[in-house]
Amino acid sequence: MAAGKETTRQKMINIMYLVLLAMLALNVSETILDAFKTINDSLTASAANVGNSVQQLFSTFEQTRLKESPERAKPVYEKAKQAREATTDLDTYIRDIKAELTNQSNGYDLITGDLKQRDNLDIGFDVMINKKRATALKQKINDTRERLLTLLGPQDSKTVSFNLNADDPVKRGPNHRNWEELNFGEGVPLTATFTILSRIQADNKNAESEVVKKILGKMDQAVVNLDKFEAVAVAPTSYLIQGQPYTAQVFLTAYDSRSTPTVQVGGNPISVKDGRGVYNVNTSREGVFNWKGTISVKQTDGTIKTYTTPEQRYIVSRPSAVVSPDKMNVFYIGVDNPVSVSVPGIPSKNIRIGISGGTLSGSEGKYVARVTTPGTVTVSVSAEIAPGKVQVLSHTQFRAKRIPDPVAKFSGRSGGSVPTVALKAQNAIFAMLDNFDFDARFKITRFSLIIANPRETASVQVGSGNTLNDSMTASLNSIKPGSRVIFDNIIAVGPDGSPRQLAPVALTAN
């Protein structure tokens, strides 16, 4: 067609030319139609051969494995039958579609052996697209694929590869077509529609063959598949006396997490999970107990092989708790009292501790007790001896006492002779706790200072806090050898908040 401006006549000629090209395109040659029939016949024969092979697999399995080891073979056989049922459902559905297409084509031509209207471009489109049979077929194909993969399981499904799927192609350009349009859209002759359906049937049979072989082949694998490994330490006993050596075997073990062997202890079966037996026993009696376990595994030839564990020993003792103060056998008011709690045989994280007449803080066996009033304090200890089961183990009583009165000191002395120079160098009085293990501090809130120089009238001054005021400092600077320096009416407050009157401090200058 020429470029540039066209006349009305020329435009009409161009349109007629395009219509002619379209009509020529629709006229599918007999050679192409014959080729589709040849491919269809080949696919049908291939699917039939695969079907016969699958049937032979089932027959052989029924005559051998199912008779020799029915207990083990029957679950495998039933799973393989489920795979065949899934593919049979899909094959039946496709056969129904073919029957509908054949009826609309008025059957087969006896001379060509092909559909009478094999070149028809409307029948396949109407049935598959307009009547949504292609959409339903797409869902049926994908559902069948998922059923087969589910029967194989997560591990085996990774090792198979079959073409049974109906996924939409990756989008490319504005004229993107989905799976239905790509296979059964406009312009597809009826014989091509049949060929595509036969190809799906062949893919279906191939998938069935691969899955059935995989499932039935499980009988040829070892009964025990060692797929899990674990480091194990085994000791003859879990209870030792001081000085007794501790001996244990440390090794690597393997087990089949997917098997269900028969595990017994003392002739009684125990539960098995992930290929491992779990032995639970009631510990209502004290004493030393021994036990052995036996594991029975069926071999590939159907025989049973039994394995026996080494003798195991465990000791059951009465629960006990140890509660001890970290510093002395008493709780003091107003300070942190460290406490250690241990329960032999029970982890510290499972211990529960409580107190009456005070508070407790801490964890993992180390606690701090604080009490507020003199008297008796009870510390109770419980332990979680089993999941969700807490048992009270002990009640221990302690005395709660006030902190002893401190001793007032000036210039490091509470009495006696002190050099005059040393007395004049001080400006504060302190309350000291001698030989006391706790970090308890007392603060002097008030006191009286009496200074008596030889042959002079004594002066009395009152101060607050523990520091000498200016007047007291001046009086103290006037002392001479033989002067008496006395601190009286000394009041101090400690951690418990109560005021204490301390003994006087009487010093002589020399």
VEXFI-598600 format. One record per residue (C-alpha): x, y, z; residue in three letters. Coordinates in pm, whole numbers, padded with zeros to 5 digits, always signed. Layout:
% VEXFI-598600
XYZALA
...
//
This chain:
% VEXFI-598600
+00000+00000+00000MET
+00127+00346-00093ALA
+00225+00603+00162ALA
+00085+00949+00182GLY
-00271+01074+00117LYS
-00502+00810-00031GLU
-00824+00847-00229THR
-01151+00690-00112THR
-01123+00429-00388ARG
-00771+00338-00283GLN
-00880+00299+00082LYS
-01162+00065-00028MET
-00915-00147-00230ILE
-00683-00170+00070ASN
-00967-00287+00298ILE
-01071-00555+00046MET
-00707-00670+00027TYR
-00691-00713+00404LEU
-01015-00912+00406VAL
-00875-01138+00134LEU
-00558-01200+00336LEU
-00767-01292+00641ALA
-00973-01536+00437MET
-00658-01697+00301LEU
-00520-01731+00654ALA
-00832-01911+00764LEU
-00802-02166+00490ASN
-00590-02428+00678VAL
-00418-02666+00438SER
-00492-03038+00438GLU
-00124-03109+00497THR
-00128-02924+00828ILE
-00450-03096+00932LEU
-00298-03436+00851ASP
+00008-03346+01059ALA
-00211-03266+01360PHE
-00385-03604+01324LYS
-00050-03785+01307THR
+00071-03611+01623ILE
-00259-03681+01797ASN
-00238-04053+01713ASP
+00121-04067+01840SER
+00033-03899+02168LEU
-00265-04131+02218THR
-00051-04439+02157ALA
+00221-04310+02391SER
-00030-04247+02669ALA
-00173-04597+02624ALA
+00175-04751+02650ASN
+00252-04558+02968VAL
-00085-04664+03109GLY
-00004-05029+03040ASN
+00335-04985+03212SER
+00169-04837+03522VAL
-00083-05121+03531GLN
+00204-05370+03514GLN
+00367-05196+03812LEU
+00050-05240+04015PHE
+00008-05603+03914SER
+00369-05690+04006THR
+00338-05511+04340PHE
+00014-05693+04421GLU
+00165-06034+04344GLN
+00488-05978+04540THR
+00516-05702+04800ARG
+00150-05693+04897LEU
+00150-06067+04964LYS
+00493-06086+05128GLU
+00468-05788+05363SER
+00102-05682+05374PRO
+00139-05465+05685GLU
+00410-05248+05540ARG
+00305-05270+05175ALA
-00064-05181+05214LYS
-00013-04811+05311PRO
+00228-04772+05017VAL
-00017-04946+04783TYR
-00311-04731+04895GLU
-00111-04412+04838LYS
-00020-04525+04486ALA
-00387-04599+04416LYS
-00472-04244+04525GLN
-00226-04112+04268ALA
-00385-04325+03995ARG
-00734-04210+04100GLU
-00626-03846+04074ALA
-00494-03886+03718THR
-00791-04102+03618THR
-01029-03822+03722ASP
-00843-03578+03496LEU
-00830-03825+03205ASP
-01205-03891+03233THR
-01276-03518+03231TYR
-01073-03472+02910ILE
-01249-03768+02748ARG
-01584-03600+02822ASP
-01463-03282+02649ILE
-01350-03483+02348LYS
-01688-03656+02330ALA
-01867-03320+02327GLU
-01638-03188+02052LEU
-01691-03509+01848THR
-02070-03480+01872ASN
-02064-03119+01752GLN
-01838-03225+01461SER
-02091-03492+01357ASN
-01850-03775+01438GLY
-01560-03918+01235TYR
-01500-03947+00861ASP
-01456-04316+00776LEU
-01221-04238+00489ILE
-00978-04000+00664THR
-01026-04149+01010GLY
-01041-03793+01141ASP
-01319-03566+01258LEU
-01564-03469+00985LYS
-01519-03102+01062GLN
-01157-03117+01161ARG
-01084-02780+01000ASP
-01369-02606+01186ASN
-01248-02297+01375LEU
-01561-02233+01578ASP
-01651-02560+01753ILE
-01337-02578+01971GLY
-01354-02207+02056PHE
-01721-02228+02150ASP
-01681-02533+02376VAL
-01349-02443+02537MET
-01371-02063+02561ILE
-01735-01960+02543ASN
-01857-02249+02759LYS
-01557-02212+02996LYS
-01448-02574+02960ARG
-01087-02458+02920ALA
-01104-02267+03249THR
-01241-02571+03430ALA
-00975-02791+03264LEU
-00700-02554+03374LYS
-00817-02580+03736GLN
-00849-02957+03706LYS
-00491-02991+03576ILE
-00341-02778+03853ASN
-00549-02955+04120ASP
-00427-03293+03993THR
-00066-03175+04003ARG
-00106-03056+04364GLU
-00268-03386+04466ARG
+00025-03580+04321LEU
+00286-03360+04489LEU
+00102-03384+04821THR
+00104-03764+04799LEU
+00480-03758+04741LEU
+00549-03528+05036GLY
+00782-03226+05063PRO
+01109-03419+05018GLN
+01017-03654+04731ASP
+00826-03382+04542SER
+01160-03201+04494LYS
+01306-03498+04309THR
+01032-03542+04045VAL
+00976-03343+03726SER
+00668-03368+03507PHE
+00495-03132+03265ASN
+00147-03157+03408LEU
+00064-02792+03467ASN
-00154-02517+03326ALA
+00015-02191+03416ASP
-00041-01863+03240ASP
+00264-01753+03036PRO
+00475-01460+03149VAL
+00312-01134+03039LYS
+00473-00987+02729ARG
+00327-00685+02557GLY
-00028-00549+02549PRO
-00171-00852+02364ASN
-00094-01097+02643HIS
-00301-01418+02633ARG
-00372-01654+02923ASN
-00337-02034+02917TRP
-00693-02086+02790GLU
-00659-01842+02498GLU
-00309-01963+02411LEU
-00425-02325+02370ASN
-00789-02293+02263PHE
-00829-01934+02140GLY
-00950-01807+01802GLU
-00806-01959+01487GLY
-00739-02307+01630VAL
-00889-02580+01410PRO
-01083-02859+01579LEU
-00819-03125+01507THR
-00557-02906+01678ALA
-00785-02877+01983THR
-00799-03258+01995PHE
-00420-03279+01968THR
-00371-03036+02256ILE
-00612-03239+02471LEU
-00425-03558+02381SER
-00097-03395+02479ARG
-00244-03312+02821ILE
-00359-03674+02856GLN
-00007-03793+02772ALA
+00146-03552+03028ASP
-00109-03679+03279ASN
-00009-04042+03223LYS
+00361-03960+03242ASN
+00305-03780+03574ALA
+00109-04078+03702GLU
+00388-04315+03604SER
+00659-04108+03772GLU
+00463-04063+04095VAL
+00350-04427+04118VAL
+00707-04549+04061LYS
+00830-04317+04334LYS
+00568-04433+04584ILE
+00591-04805+04516LEU
+00971-04779+04521GLY
+00953-04699+04891LYS
+00926-05072+04957MET
+01276-05120+04818ASP
+01428-04871+05061GLN
+01570-04971+05398ALA
+01315-04990+05675VAL
+01535-04774+05895VAL
+01643-04454+05721ASN
+01895-04279+05944LEU
+01810-03917+05872ASP
+01873-03758+06214LYS
+02196-03732+06410PHE
+02240-03632+06771GLU
+02522-03611+07026ALA
+02446-03826+07332VAL
+02604-03855+07678ALA
+02511-04161+07888VAL
+02614-04198+08252ALA
+02562-04510+08467PRO
+02405-04295+08740THR
+02286-03941+08788SER
+02356-03932+09162TYR
+02707-03913+09305LEU
+02868-03893+09649ILE
+03149-03648+09711GLN
+03477-03809+09607GLY
+03310-04061+09375GLN
+03436-04027+09012PRO
+03185-03933+08746TYR
+03195-04149+08432THR
+02993-04101+08114ALA
+02998-04219+07753GLN
+02981-03946+07487VAL
+02908-04046+07127PHE
+02715-03961+06810LEU
+02393-04150+06742THR
+02166-04165+06438ALA
+01795-04252+06419TYR
+01506-04267+06174ASP
+01267-03983+06258SER
+01000-04121+06021ARG
+00990-04478+06154SER
+00772-04614+06431THR
+00970-04895+06595PRO
+00833-05089+06892THR
+01004-04963+07209VAL
+00954-05138+07545GLN
+01078-05090+07899VAL
+01032-05380+08137GLY
+00813-05554+07879GLY
+00571-05261+07855ASN
+00548-05056+07532PRO
+00618-04683+07552ILE
+00513-04401+07321SER
+00725-04326+07012VAL
+00755-03984+06852LYS
+00978-03895+06556ASP
+01138-04240+06578GLY
+01236-04200+06946ARG
+01070-04359+07246GLY
+00977-04146+07547VAL
+00996-04322+07886TYR
+00796-04167+08170ASN
+00775-04323+08516VAL
+00614-04218+08842ASN
+00866-04128+09116THR
+00639-04170+09417SER
+00888-04393+09605ARG
+01239-04317+09725GLU
+01525-04545+09628GLY
+01758-04655+09349VAL
+01594-04783+09030PHE
+01740-04962+08726ASN
+01586-05019+08384TRP
+01664-05138+08030LYS
+01489-05064+07704GLY
+01440-05278+07394THR
+01382-05149+07040ILE
+01230-05380+06779SER
+01270-05289+06409VAL
+01124-05471+06111LYS
+01384-05549+05841GLN
+01333-05539+05464THR
+01289-05918+05459ASP
+01007-05896+05715GLY
+01207-06026+06010THR
+01225-05840+06343ILE
+01557-05731+06490LYS
+01576-05627+06857THR
+01829-05393+07018TYR
+01877-05359+07396THR
+01997-05044+07572THR
+02265-05049+07845PRO
+02128-05062+08199GLU
+02018-04719+08322GLN
+01997-04607+08685ARG
+01824-04321+08860TYR
+01781-04224+09225ILE
+01467-04081+09383VAL
+01516-03888+09707SER
+01291-03681+09929ARG
+01276-03313+09825PRO
+01476-03082+10048SER
+01572-02717+10050ALA
+01863-02525+10198VAL
+01809-02163+10302VAL
+02103-01980+10456SER
+02177-01615+10526PRO
+02499-01505+10358ASP
+02632-01313+10660LYS
+02472-01415+10992MET
+02171-01599+11131ASN
+01955-01288+11160VAL
+01784-01032+10940PHE
+01851-00667+11029TYR
+01593-00396+10977ILE
+01668-00130+10720GLY
+01953-00300+10532VAL
+01988-00556+10251ASP
+02020-00906+10394ASN
+02172-01139+10129PRO
+02018-01487+10121VAL
+02116-01797+09921SER
+01857-02067+09844VAL
+01933-02404+09685SER
+01734-02722+09633VAL
+01948-03027+09553PRO
+01846-03181+09223GLY
+01630-02888+09112ILE
+01756-02601+08891PRO
+01764-02263+09063SER
+01534-02117+08795LYS
+01257-02353+08912ASN
+01280-02241+09276ILE
+01011-02012+09423ARG
+01085-01821+09746ILE
+00860-01607+09968GLY
+00889-01418+10298ILE
+00653-01301+10573SER
+00706-00963+10737GLY
+00930-00826+10463GLY
+01019-00830+10096THR
+01246-01040+09873LEU
+01415-00954+09546SER
+01655-01144+09322GLY
+01660-01470+09127SER
+01861-01781+09036GLU
+01925-01876+09400GLY
+02054-01534+09510LYS
+01810-01303+09695TYR
+01803-00993+09914VAL
+01567-00980+10213ALA
+01447-00654+10371ARG
+01250-00654+10697VAL
+01072-00368+10873THR
+00979-00476+11225THR
+01151-00679+11498PRO
+01027-01031+11558GLY
+01023-01356+11361THR
+01037-01380+10981VAL
+00949-01697+10787THR
+01109-01779+10453VAL
+00917-02037+10247SER
+01065-02230+09956VAL
+00872-02404+09677SER
+00992-02566+09357ALA
+00844-02658+09020GLU
+00923-03029+09023ILE
+00731-03095+08701ALA
+00575-02873+08434PRO
+00283-02696+08601GLY
+00336-02873+08938LYS
+00474-02665+09228VAL
+00553-02826+09564GLN
+00627-02653+09898VAL
+00962-02778+10027LEU
+01038-02591+10348SER
+00954-02310+10594HIS
+01254-02152+10772THR
+01231-01894+11054GLN
+01476-01608+11114PHE
+01500-01337+11379ARG
+01442-00979+11267ALA
+01643-00731+11477LYS
+01729-00366+11487ARG
+02081-00268+11387ILE
+02301-00219+11701PRO
+02360+00138+11823ASP
+02671+00295+11674PRO
+02949+00458+11878VAL
+03003+00833+11854ALA
+03364+00935+11786LYS
+03551+01265+11765PHE
+03902+01272+11630SER
+03868+00896+11594GLY
+03822+00846+11971ARG
+03520+00780+12188SER
+03704+00873+12511GLY
+04042+00919+12678GLY
+04331+01158+12624SER
+04387+01326+12289VAL
+04659+01573+12188PRO
+04537+01931+12199THR
+04651+01991+11843VAL
+04454+01689+11721ALA
+04134+01808+11889LEU
+04164+02157+11738LYS
+04208+02006+11390ALA
+03863+01836+11392GLN
+03533+01993+11293ASN
+03279+01705+11297ALA
+03159+01414+11510ILE
+03073+01076+11357PHE
+02864+00768+11448ALA
+03053+00446+11372MET
+02943+00080+11368LEU
+03234-00133+11482ASP
+03258-00502+11382ASN
+02931-00498+11184PHE
+02923-00686+10854ASP
+02652-00481+10683PHE
+02697-00152+10505ASP
+02481+00048+10747ALA
+02544+00419+10795ARG
+02420+00644+11076PHE
+02389+01020+11050LYS
+02415+01243+11360ILE
+02132+01496+11363THR
+02214+01695+11682ARG
+02449+01706+11983PHE
+02571+01923+12272SER
+02934+02036+12311LEU
+03070+02102+12662ILE
+03416+02258+12698ILE
+03571+02291+13047ALA
+03908+02470+13059ASN
+04108+02448+13382PRO
+03995+02705+13641ARG
+03726+02838+13404GLU
+03350+02804+13388THR
+03237+02528+13147ALA
+03059+02640+12828SER
+02766+02444+12679VAL
+02664+02480+12315GLN
+02404+02293+12109VAL
+02447+02212+11738GLY
+02254+02039+11459SER
+02392+01785+11216GLY
+02736+01647+11292ASN
+02950+01953+11210THR
+03077+02211+11462LEU
+02945+02561+11404ASN
+03162+02872+11414ASP
+03102+02933+11786SER
+03192+02572+11871MET
+03506+02594+11657THR
+03614+02912+11840ALA
+03557+02752+12178SER
+03748+02440+12071LEU
+04042+02655+11956ASN
+04066+02805+12309SER
+04135+02474+12481ILE
+04471+02406+12646LYS
+04629+02094+12798PRO
+04405+01962+13073GLY
+04082+02093+12914SER
+03781+01860+12899ARG
+03588+01827+12569VAL
+03257+01643+12608ILE
+02993+01560+12344PHE
+02657+01479+12505ASP
+02292+01434+12405ASN
+02407+01284+12074ILE
+02115+01180+11846ILE
+02178+00968+11531ALA
+01945+00821+11269VAL
+02025+00491+11089GLY
+01889+00301+10785PRO
+01570+00204+10971ASP
+01483+00574+11021GLY
+01452+00562+11402SER
+01651+00814+11618PRO
+01912+00669+11855ARG
+02067+00847+12159GLN
+02433+00758+12172LEU
+02671+00740+12466ALA
+02862+01064+12544PRO
+03214+01120+12418VAL
+03448+01252+12693ALA
+03795+01358+12582LEU
+04090+01520+12775THR
+04337+01746+12593ALA
+04705+01676+12661ASN
//
